[in-house]
Amino acid sequence: MQILVTGGAGFIASNFVRYMLERNPDISIVNFDLLTYAGNLENLADLEKNEHHVFVRGDICSRQDVEALFSEHQFDAVANFAAQTHVDRSLMDVTPFINTNVLGVQILLDACRANGVNRYLQVSTDEVYGSLGATGLFTETSPIKPNNPYSATKASADFLVRAAHESHGLDAVITRCSNNFGPYQFPEKLIPLVIANAMEDKRIPVYGDGMQVRDWIYVIDHCSAVETVLRKGKPGEIYNMGAHKDVPNIEVVKSILSILNKPESLIEHVEDRPGHDRRYAMDSSKIETELGWSAAHTFGNALETTVNWYLDNRDWWERIRTGEYASYYEKLYGNRGKHCS
């Protein structure tokens, strides 16, 4: 079985590539990534000599790149992780998000149809649902109400995938996952950002009161869920994924500080960002009951494992923070420092 994984040098997808190759000796993966700011070949260094893994640099927004890729390889399935993902960046300039998250998805869908790919899996996000109130859970039938440019482009992609299935009969499935954390996450995201700032005894700005609630899932659990849907999901269906662990951002920050034995005085509350959703929480009962998947890791143990990974791989995130990442945050926040999402 040969799988195309797009965006495979990024955080979630690089973990997925590794997860699949470690557990499935009968598959091979072609890893297609443009290597933008969040794509890092160091995330795949341990796979350099793996004969079941081939890396190809290219852009899903380029029809020429995608057609050349599909002419060289025969894919049984495509798992599209490629995306512009950071909300703050989308607030600055939505154009790259429209290009990658919308146009790029349509180009992939066209290629799958033209080349007879057996299954297309779109990796989406819980953010397409918007914000919940104090109670309740997002289900697969919850209204789509994106509140920021990033989530609006992801919702648009989901509609294109649905249209490809309904109009053209493409075997396509959509996964919508809650907030991920774990190794190789780009340091602009909440958990790695807090870890890195705390290790350097820097201030940790927290948006608003920090009571924005997220359903946190360890990235390896997300990888296992994606494999489950890839293999067993029903064509045309959507599957929510979460770990039943709803935690306010401020509690996540305090937990990390506790693990690192750092003082809570590092926390600095700052003005909230525009369109900041207050609460996400996922109902994962569909994938659990219909496909037999469940999260295997507890939040506390997985968070400690993640903190230890960043402690052991300081060179990896320091190189990012002192390069393009640092200049980006200076442009975005000026003297206010680096912010949590």
KEKE-3310 file (N, C-alpha, C; in steps of 0.2 Angstrom, whole numbers, plus 5000, padded with zeros to 4 digits):
npx = (5004:5003:5005:5001:5007:5004:5011:5020:5032:5029:5022:5011:5009:5022:5024:5014:5018:5030:5023:5015:5025:5032:5023:5017:5024:5021:5018:5022:5027:5025:5031:5026:5030:5031:5040:5039:5038:5034:5037:5049:5064:5072:5063:5061:5073:5077:5072:5079:5086:5076:5069:5056:5051:5049:5055:5048:5050:5038:5023:5007:4998:5002:4998:5006:5017:5009:5003:5015:5020:5010:5011:5022:5021:5010:4997:4988:4981:4978:4983:4979:4988:4993:4994:4991:4991:4991:4982:4984:4993:4984:4976:4984:4987:4978:4979:4989:4983:4971:4976:4984:4975:4963:4963:4974:4969:4958:4966:4972:4961:4957:4967:4967:4955:4958:4967:4963:4963:4961:4956:4954:4959:4955:4962:4955:4949:4943:4940:4932:4919:4917:4913:4909:4897:4896:4893:4890:4895:4904:4897:4897:4887:4886:4883:4893:4903:4914:4926:4937:4949:4958:4951:4940:4945:4948:4936:4930:4938:4933:4920:4923:4928:4918:4909:4916:4915:4901:4897:4906:4908:4920:4930:4930:4935:4933:4942:4940:4949:4953:4963:4980:4995:5013:5029:5039:5031:5028:5036:5027:5015:5004:5008:5022:5027:5026:5033:5046:5048:5047:5058:5068:5066:5058:5045:5028:5016:4998:4983:4969:4959:4964:4955:4950:4944:4951:4950:4962:4973:4985:4997:5000:4989:4980:4986:4984:4970:4968:4974:4965:4953:4957:4958:4946:4935:4919:4915:4913:4910:4911:4923:4924:4937:4944:4950:4943:4947:4945:4953:4956:4966:4975:4977:4984:4996:5000:5002:5013:5023:5023:5028:5041:5046:5045:5041:5024:5024:5029:5019:5010:4996:4988:4980:4966:4965:4958:4942:4944:4940:4930:4928:4931:4925:4925:4914:4917:4911:4906:4917:4922:4912:4908:4920:4929:4939:4949:4957:4973:4981:4984:4981:4989:5001:5005:5008:5019:5028:5029:5035:5047:5052:5055:5064:5075:5078:5083:5091:5084:5072:5078:5085:5074:5068:5077:5078:5068:5056:5058:5059:5046:5037:5042:5037:5024:5020:5028:5034:5027:5030:5031:5017:5004:4993)
npy = (4994:5011:5027:5044:5057:5073:5088:5083:5085:5093:5096:5087:5078:5073:5066:5057:5050:5044:5036:5027:5020:5014:5004:4997:4987:4984:4995:5010:5026:5042:5057:5073:5090:5107:5114:5126:5139:5130:5118:5105:5097:5091:5085:5073:5066:5054:5045:5045:5035:5025:5014:5013:5026:5041:5057:5071:5087:5099:5109:5109:5119:5121:5116:5110:5104:5095:5086:5081:5074:5064:5058:5051:5042:5029:5030:5023:5029:5045:5056:5071:5083:5095:5112:5129:5135:5143:5154:5167:5172:5171:5181:5192:5191:5183:5177:5167:5157:5155:5150:5138:5131:5130:5132:5123:5111:5108:5106:5094:5085:5085:5078:5066:5061:5060:5051:5039:5037:5027:5032:5047:5057:5070:5081:5090:5102:5106:5119:5123:5123:5134:5142:5135:5136:5137:5123:5107:5098:5097:5089:5079:5084:5097:5114:5123:5136:5146:5157:5164:5169:5158:5146:5148:5145:5132:5126:5129:5120:5108:5108:5108:5095:5087:5090:5084:5071:5070:5075:5069:5056:5053:5043:5049:5055:5065:5071:5078:5086:5089:5101:5098:5091:5088:5080:5089:5100:5116:5130:5142:5138:5135:5125:5121:5134:5139:5130:5133:5147:5146:5138:5147:5157:5167:5180:5174:5177:5177:5176:5187:5182:5169:5158:5152:5137:5121:5105:5094:5084:5071:5070:5057:5049:5056:5052:5038:5039:5044:5035:5024:5030:5031:5018:5012:5021:5026:5030:5047:5052:5061:5062:5066:5069:5068:5069:5069:5078:5093:5108:5123:5136:5143:5134:5124:5131:5133:5120:5116:5125:5120:5107:5110:5116:5130:5147:5154:5167:5171:5172:5183:5192:5197:5208:5200:5191:5195:5187:5176:5160:5154:5142:5125:5108:5091:5078:5062:5051:5044:5040:5031:5022:5017:5014:5009:5016:5024:5036:5034:5039:5048:5065:5072:5063:5063:5076:5078:5069:5076:5089:5084:5079:5092:5097:5088:5090:5103:5110:5109:5117:5129:5133:5136:5147:5157:5160:5163:5162:5170:5183:5184:5185:5197:5206:5204:5206:5215:5224:5217:5204:5186:5176:5166:5154)
npz = (5000:4995:5001:5000:5009:5013:5017:5026:5033:5043:5060:5065:5054:5052:5064:5061:5049:5054:5064:5056:5048:5058:5063:5052:5042:5028:5021:5011:5010:5002:5005:5004:5004:5005:5013:5021:5034:5045:5041:5042:5039:5049:5057:5052:5052:5057:5048:5037:5030:5028:5018:5015:5014:5006:5002:4994:4988:4986:4981:4985:4980:4968:4952:4943:4950:4958:4948:4942:4953:4954:4942:4943:4954:4960:4969:4983:4993:4999:5012:5017:5026:5024:5027:5030:5047:5058:5068:5072:5061:5051:5053:5051:5037:5025:5013:5010:5017:5010:4998:5001:5009:5003:4988:4986:4991:4982:4970:4974:4976:4962:4956:4963:4958:4944:4944:4949:4963:4978:4991:4999:5012:5022:5033:5045:5057:5073:5074:5064:5068:5076:5091:5107:5120:5138:5141:5133:5118:5102:5089:5074:5066:5070:5068:5055:5059:5057:5065:5062:5050:5047:5051:5043:5030:5032:5034:5021:5013:5018:5013:5000:4999:5003:4992:4981:4984:4984:4971:4962:4966:4973:4984:4999:5015:5030:5044:5060:5072:5089:5099:5096:5104:5107:5103:5091:5088:5081:5088:5090:5094:5108:5119:5116:5116:5128:5136:5130:5133:5147:5150:5147:5156:5153:5150:5150:5140:5141:5133:5136:5150:5151:5151:5140:5134:5129:5121:5123:5115:5113:5101:5096:5098:5090:5078:5078:5077:5064:5056:5059:5053:5040:5036:5039:5039:5033:5017:5012:5025:5041:5055:5071:5083:5099:5116:5127:5137:5143:5145:5153:5145:5154:5165:5158:5156:5169:5173:5165:5170:5183:5181:5176:5187:5188:5192:5194:5192:5180:5171:5161:5158:5144:5131:5123:5108:5092:5087:5095:5099:5113:5119:5115:5113:5110:5104:5103:5100:5089:5081:5090:5093:5081:5074:5083:5089:5102:5113:5119:5129:5144:5148:5158:5159:5146:5144:5152:5146:5134:5138:5143:5131:5124:5133:5131:5117:5115:5106:5094:5095:5098:5087:5079:5085:5085:5072:5058:5065:5076:5070:5065:5076:5082:5072:5073:5086:5092:5105:5115:5116:5115:5111:5118:5110)
capx = (5000:5007:5001:5004:5006:5005:5013:5023:5037:5026:5021:5006:5011:5029:5022:5010:5023:5034:5019:5013:5030:5034:5018:5015:5029:5018:5016:5027:5025:5028:5030:5026:5030:5035:5045:5038:5041:5033:5040:5056:5066:5074:5057:5061:5080:5078:5069:5083:5088:5071:5067:5049:5049:5052:5053:5048:5048:5033:5018:5000:4995:5005:4995:5011:5020:5005:5003:5021:5020:5005:5013:5028:5019:5003:4994:4982:4977:4981:4981:4981:4989:4996:4989:4993:4987:4991:4976:4987:4995:4979:4973:4989:4987:4974:4980:4992:4978:4966:4980:4985:4969:4957:4965:4978:4964:4955:4971:4973:4955:4957:4972:4964:4950:4961:4972:4960:4965:4956:4954:4956:4957:4956:4963:4952:4950:4937:4939:4927:4913:4917:4914:4904:4895:4899:4892:4889:4900:4904:4896:4898:4882:4885:4884:4899:4903:4921:4926:4943:4951:4961:4945:4935:4948:4948:4929:4929:4941:4929:4915:4925:4929:4911:4907:4920:4912:4894:4896:4910:4909:4927:4930:4933:4933:4936:4943:4941:4952:4954:4970:4986:5002:5018:5035:5040:5026:5031:5036:5022:5009:5004:5012:5029:5029:5026:5039:5052:5049:5049:5065:5073:5064:5055:5038:5023:5009:4992:4977:4964:4959:4967:4950:4948:4945:4952:4950:4968:4974:4992:4998:5001:4982:4978:4989:4981:4964:4968:4975:4958:4948:4960:4957:4939:4930:4914:4915:4908:4908:4916:4924:4927:4942:4946:4953:4939:4951:4944:4957:4958:4973:4979:4978:4989:5002:5002:5004:5019:5027:5024:5033:5048:5048:5046:5036:5019:5025:5031:5013:5008:4989:4988:4974:4964:4965:4951:4939:4946:4934:4930:4928:4930:4925:4923:4911:4921:4907:4905:4923:4923:4907:4908:4927:4933:4945:4949:4963:4976:4986:4981:4983:4995:5007:5007:5011:5025:5032:5031:5040:5054:5055:5058:5070:5080:5079:5083:5094:5079:5068:5081:5086:5068:5066:5082:5078:5062:5051:5059:5057:5039:5034:5043:5033:5017:5018:5032:5037:5023:5033:5029:5010:5001:4987)
capy = (5000:5017:5032:5051:5061:5080:5092:5077:5088:5097:5093:5081:5074:5070:5061:5052:5046:5039:5031:5022:5016:5009:4999:4994:4986:4983:5001:5015:5033:5047:5063:5079:5096:5113:5116:5133:5140:5125:5111:5105:5090:5088:5081:5067:5064:5047:5041:5046:5028:5021:5013:5014:5033:5045:5064:5075:5094:5102:5113:5107:5124:5120:5110:5106:5100:5089:5082:5078:5069:5058:5054:5047:5037:5026:5030:5019:5033:5052:5059:5078:5087:5101:5118:5135:5133:5147:5159:5174:5173:5172:5188:5197:5190:5177:5175:5160:5152:5153:5147:5132:5127:5130:5130:5117:5105:5107:5103:5087:5082:5084:5073:5060:5059:5059:5045:5033:5035:5023:5035:5053:5059:5077:5082:5096:5105:5107:5126:5125:5123:5140:5142:5132:5139:5134:5116:5104:5095:5097:5083:5079:5087:5104:5119:5126:5143:5148:5164:5168:5167:5151:5141:5149:5142:5125:5125:5129:5114:5103:5108:5105:5088:5084:5091:5079:5065:5070:5076:5064:5049:5051:5040:5054:5056:5071:5071:5085:5084:5094:5103:5093:5093:5083:5081:5092:5105:5122:5134:5147:5135:5136:5121:5122:5141:5140:5126:5136:5153:5145:5136:5153:5162:5173:5181:5170:5181:5173:5180:5188:5179:5162:5153:5148:5130:5117:5098:5092:5077:5069:5069:5050:5047:5058:5048:5032:5040:5045:5028:5021:5032:5030:5011:5009:5026:5026:5036:5053:5053:5065:5059:5070:5066:5071:5065:5070:5082:5100:5111:5130:5138:5145:5128:5121:5135:5132:5113:5116:5128:5115:5101:5113:5119:5137:5151:5157:5175:5172:5173:5189:5192:5202:5209:5195:5192:5196:5181:5171:5156:5153:5135:5119:5101:5086:5072:5057:5044:5041:5036:5026:5016:5014:5012:5006:5020:5028:5039:5029:5043:5053:5072:5073:5059:5065:5083:5077:5067:5082:5093:5081:5079:5098:5097:5084:5093:5110:5113:5109:5123:5135:5135:5139:5153:5162:5162:5166:5162:5176:5189:5184:5187:5204:5209:5203:5208:5221:5224:5214:5198:5180:5175:5160:5154)
capz = (5000:4995:5004:4999:5015:5011:5023:5030:5037:5049:5067:5066:5049:5053:5068:5057:5045:5059:5067:5051:5046:5064:5064:5046:5037:5022:5017:5009:5011:4999:5009:5000:5008:5002:5018:5023:5040:5049:5038:5045:5038:5055:5060:5048:5051:5059:5043:5031:5027:5028:5011:5014:5015:5000:5002:4988:4990:4981:4983:4983:4977:4961:4948:4939:4955:4960:4942:4941:4958:4953:4936:4945:4959:4960:4976:4985:4997:5001:5018:5017:5032:5022:5028:5035:5053:5064:5068:5072:5055:5046:5055:5047:5030:5024:5006:5010:5019:5005:4993:5003:5013:4998:4981:4986:4992:4976:4966:4976:4974:4955:4955:4965:4953:4938:4944:4952:4970:4982:4997:5001:5019:5023:5040:5046:5063:5077:5074:5059:5072:5080:5099:5111:5126:5144:5141:5127:5114:5095:5085:5067:5063:5073:5062:5053:5061:5058:5068:5061:5043:5047:5052:5037:5025:5033:5033:5014:5011:5020:5009:4993:4999:5002:4985:4977:4985:4982:4964:4958:4969:4976:4991:5003:5022:5034:5051:5064:5078:5094:5100:5097:5107:5107:5100:5085:5087:5080:5094:5090:5097:5115:5124:5115:5117:5136:5138:5128:5137:5154:5151:5146:5161:5149:5152:5146:5139:5140:5130:5141:5157:5150:5152:5134:5135:5123:5122:5122:5113:5112:5094:5094:5098:5084:5072:5078:5074:5057:5053:5059:5048:5033:5034:5041:5039:5028:5012:5013:5032:5045:5061:5076:5087:5105:5121:5133:5142:5142:5150:5151:5143:5160:5168:5154:5157:5176:5173:5162:5175:5189:5179:5175:5193:5187:5196:5190:5191:5173:5167:5160:5155:5139:5127:5119:5101:5088:5085:5099:5102:5120:5121:5110:5116:5105:5105:5099:5101:5082:5079:5096:5093:5074:5071:5088:5092:5108:5115:5124:5133:5148:5147:5162:5157:5139:5144:5155:5141:5129:5141:5143:5124:5123:5137:5127:5111:5115:5100:5088:5095:5099:5080:5076:5089:5084:5065:5055:5070:5080:5067:5064:5082:5083:5068:5075:5093:5094:5112:5119:5117:5112:5114:5117:5106)
cpx = (5004:5003:5005:5002:5008:5007:5017:5029:5035:5025:5017:5008:5017:5028:5018:5014:5027:5029:5017:5019:5032:5029:5015:5020:5027:5017:5022:5023:5029:5026:5031:5025:5034:5040:5045:5040:5040:5035:5047:5059:5070:5069:5058:5068:5081:5075:5073:5084:5082:5068:5060:5046:5053:5050:5053:5046:5044:5027:5011:4996:4997:5002:5001:5015:5016:5004:5009:5022:5016:5007:5019:5026:5012:5001:4988:4978:4981:4978:4984:4982:4991:4991:4993:4988:4986:4986:4979:4990:4990:4975:4978:4988:4984:4976:4984:4988:4973:4970:4981:4979:4963:4959:4969:4974:4961:4960:4972:4967:4955:4962:4970:4959:4953:4965:4969:4962:4959:4953:4957:4954:4959:4956:4961:4953:4943:4935:4934:4920:4912:4917:4908:4902:4898:4898:4891:4896:4899:4902:4897:4893:4881:4886:4891:4899:4910:4921:4932:4945:4954:4955:4941:4938:4947:4940:4927:4932:4936:4923:4917:4926:4922:4908:4910:4917:4904:4893:4900:4911:4916:4926:4934:4931:4936:4936:4944:4943:4953:4962:4975:4992:5006:5024:5035:5035:5030:5031:5031:5016:5009:5008:5019:5032:5030:5032:5046:5053:5050:5056:5070:5071:5061:5047:5033:5016:5004:4986:4972:4964:4962:4961:4947:4950:4946:4952:4957:4969:4982:4992:4998:4994:4979:4980:4985:4973:4963:4969:4968:4953:4950:4958:4950:4934:4925:4915:4910:4907:4913:4916:4927:4932:4944:4948:4949:4943:4950:4948:4957:4965:4978:4981:4984:4996:5004:5005:5011:5024:5028:5029:5040:5050:5049:5040:5030:5019:5027:5025:5011:5001:4990:4981:4972:4964:4958:4949:4941:4941:4935:4931:4927:4930:4922:4919:4914:4917:4907:4911:4924:4919:4907:4914:4931:4939:4944:4956:4966:4980:4982:4984:4990:5001:5009:5010:5018:5030:5034:5036:5047:5057:5058:5064:5076:5082:5079:5086:5089:5075:5071:5083:5080:5067:5071:5082:5071:5057:5051:5057:5050:5035:5036:5039:5026:5015:5023:5035:5033:5025:5030:5022:5008:4994:4981)
cpy = (5006:5023:5039:5054:5068:5084:5088:5079:5092:5093:5087:5076:5070:5064:5055:5047:5041:5034:5025:5018:5011:5003:4995:4993:4985:4989:5005:5021:5038:5054:5069:5085:5101:5116:5123:5133:5134:5118:5111:5098:5087:5084:5074:5064:5057:5042:5042:5040:5023:5020:5013:5021:5037:5052:5067:5082:5097:5106:5111:5113:5125:5114:5106:5102:5094:5084:5078:5072:5063:5054:5049:5041:5035:5026:5027:5024:5040:5054:5067:5082:5094:5107:5123:5135:5138:5153:5166:5176:5175:5179:5194:5197:5183:5174:5168:5155:5150:5149:5139:5128:5126:5127:5124:5110:5103:5103:5095:5083:5080:5078:5067:5057:5057:5053:5039:5032:5032:5027:5042:5055:5066:5078:5089:5098:5106:5115:5128:5126:5130:5139:5139:5137:5135:5126:5114:5102:5096:5090:5084:5083:5095:5109:5122:5133:5146:5155:5167:5165:5160:5146:5142:5145:5134:5122:5124:5123:5108:5102:5106:5098:5084:5085:5086:5073:5064:5070:5071:5057:5048:5048:5045:5054:5062:5069:5077:5083:5090:5096:5098:5096:5087:5085:5085:5098:5112:5127:5140:5145:5135:5132:5122:5129:5142:5136:5130:5143:5151:5142:5142:5158:5168:5174:5176:5174:5176:5178:5181:5185:5172:5157:5151:5141:5126:5110:5096:5085:5076:5067:5062:5047:5050:5054:5041:5033:5041:5039:5024:5023:5031:5023:5009:5014:5025:5032:5041:5055:5058:5062:5064:5066:5070:5066:5066:5074:5089:5104:5119:5132:5139:5139:5124:5124:5133:5125:5113:5119:5123:5110:5104:5116:5127:5141:5154:5164:5176:5173:5180:5189:5198:5203:5203:5196:5192:5189:5175:5166:5154:5146:5130:5113:5097:5080:5067:5051:5041:5037:5030:5020:5013:5011:5009:5009:5023:5031:5035:5033:5048:5060:5073:5069:5061:5072:5082:5074:5072:5087:5090:5080:5086:5100:5094:5086:5100:5113:5114:5115:5129:5138:5139:5146:5158:5164:5165:5167:5169:5183:5190:5187:5194:5208:5209:5206:5214:5219:5220:5206:5192:5178:5168:5160:5151)
cpz = (5000:4997:5002:5006:5013:5018:5028:5034:5043:5055:5067:5060:5050:5058:5065:5053:5049:5062:5062:5049:5052:5064:5058:5041:5030:5018:5016:5009:5006:5003:5005:5004:5005:5007:5019:5030:5045:5047:5039:5043:5044:5058:5057:5048:5052:5053:5036:5027:5027:5021:5009:5014:5010:5001:4996:4990:4984:4985:4981:4980:4969:4957:4945:4944:4957:4954:4941:4947:4956:4947:4938:4950:4958:4967:4977:4989:4998:5007:5018:5023:5030:5023:5031:5041:5058:5064:5068:5065:5050:5047:5052:5040:5028:5018:5006:5012:5014:4999:4995:5005:5008:4991:4981:4987:4986:4971:4968:4975:4967:4953:4957:4960:4947:4938:4948:4959:4974:4987:4997:5008:5020:5031:5041:5054:5067:5076:5069:5062:5076:5087:5102:5117:5132:5144:5134:5123:5106:5093:5078:5063:5066:5067:5061:5054:5062:5060:5066:5054:5042:5046:5046:5031:5026:5032:5025:5011:5012:5015:5002:4993:4999:4995:4980:4978:4983:4974:4960:4960:4972:4983:4996:5010:5025:5041:5054:5071:5083:5094:5101:5101:5107:5104:5093:5083:5086:5086:5095:5094:5105:5120:5123:5117:5124:5138:5136:5132:5144:5155:5151:5151:5158:5151:5147:5146:5138:5138:5135:5148:5157:5151:5146:5135:5129:5125:5119:5120:5111:5105:5092:5094:5092:5078:5072:5075:5067:5053:5053:5054:5041:5031:5035:5040:5033:5023:5013:5020:5035:5052:5066:5081:5093:5110:5127:5139:5140:5147:5148:5150:5150:5164:5165:5156:5164:5177:5171:5167:5181:5187:5178:5182:5192:5190:5191:5189:5184:5169:5167:5156:5150:5135:5123:5112:5098:5087:5089:5102:5109:5122:5115:5115:5111:5107:5100:5098:5094:5080:5084:5095:5086:5072:5077:5091:5098:5110:5120:5129:5137:5147:5151:5160:5150:5139:5147:5150:5136:5132:5141:5136:5122:5127:5133:5120:5110:5109:5094:5089:5096:5092:5077:5079:5087:5076:5063:5060:5074:5077:5065:5070:5083:5078:5070:5082:5096:5101:5117:5120:5113:5115:5113:5113:5109)
residu = (MET:GLN:ILE:LEU:VAL:THR:GLY:GLY:ALA:GLY:PHE:ILE:ALA:SER:ASN:PHE:VAL:ARG:TYR:MET:LEU:GLU:ARG:ASN:PRO:ASP:ILE:SER:ILE:VAL:ASN:PHE:ASP:LEU:LEU:THR:TYR:ALA:GLY:ASN:LEU:GLU:ASN:LEU:ALA:ASP:LEU:GLU:LYS:ASN:GLU:HIS:HIS:VAL:PHE:VAL:ARG:GLY:ASP:ILE:CYS:SER:ARG:GLN:ASP:VAL:GLU:ALA:LEU:PHE:SER:GLU:HIS:GLN:PHE:ASP:ALA:VAL:ALA:ASN:PHE:ALA:ALA:GLN:THR:HIS:VAL:ASP:ARG:SER:LEU:MET:ASP:VAL:THR:PRO:PHE:ILE:ASN:THR:ASN:VAL:LEU:GLY:VAL:GLN:ILE:LEU:LEU:ASP:ALA:CYS:ARG:ALA:ASN:GLY:VAL:ASN:ARG:TYR:LEU:GLN:VAL:SER:THR:ASP:GLU:VAL:TYR:GLY:SER:LEU:GLY:ALA:THR:GLY:LEU:PHE:THR:GLU:THR:SER:PRO:ILE:LYS:PRO:ASN:ASN:PRO:TYR:SER:ALA:THR:LYS:ALA:SER:ALA:ASP:PHE:LEU:VAL:ARG:ALA:ALA:HIS:GLU:SER:HIS:GLY:LEU:ASP:ALA:VAL:ILE:THR:ARG:CYS:SER:ASN:ASN:PHE:GLY:PRO:TYR:GLN:PHE:PRO:GLU:LYS:LEU:ILE:PRO:LEU:VAL:ILE:ALA:ASN:ALA:MET:GLU:ASP:LYS:ARG:ILE:PRO:VAL:TYR:GLY:ASP:GLY:MET:GLN:VAL:ARG:ASP:TRP:ILE:TYR:VAL:ILE:ASP:HIS:CYS:SER:ALA:VAL:GLU:THR:VAL:LEU:ARG:LYS:GLY:LYS:PRO:GLY:GLU:ILE:TYR:ASN:MET:GLY:ALA:HIS:LYS:ASP:VAL:PRO:ASN:ILE:GLU:VAL:VAL:LYS:SER:ILE:LEU:SER:ILE:LEU:ASN:LYS:PRO:GLU:SER:LEU:ILE:GLU:HIS:VAL:GLU:ASP:ARG:PRO:GLY:HIS:ASP:ARG:ARG:TYR:ALA:MET:ASP:SER:SER:LYS:ILE:GLU:THR:GLU:LEU:GLY:TRP:SER:ALA:ALA:HIS:THR:PHE:GLY:ASN:ALA:LEU:GLU:THR:THR:VAL:ASN:TRP:TYR:LEU:ASP:ASN:ARG:ASP:TRP:TRP:GLU:ARG:ILE:ARG:THR:GLY:GLU:TYR:ALA:SER:TYR:TYR:GLU:LYS:LEU:TYR:GLY:ASN:ARG:GLY:LYS:HIS:CYS:SER)
# end
